[in-house]
Amino acid sequence: MYKIEFLRDKCLGCGACTLCDNWEFADDGKVKPKQNELSDIGCNDQAAQVCPVQIIKIVEL
């Protein structure tokens, strides 16, 4: 099991992480994960790597 730790207040809203289908834009123009707890990392690791402000972390539970 994995958990996404995301510092949303530092999000630039660039959308780089939306290359992963677990990430979407919210009404305020910032992004957010659709699911925070995952059984498989999937593309979320790539979303964390492309984030220009490095505010996405995937931790194993």
Secondary structure, DSSP 8 states (H G I E B T S, - for coil): -EEEEE-GGG-----GGGGSTTEEE-TTS-EEES-SEESS-TTHHHHHHH-TT--EEEEE-
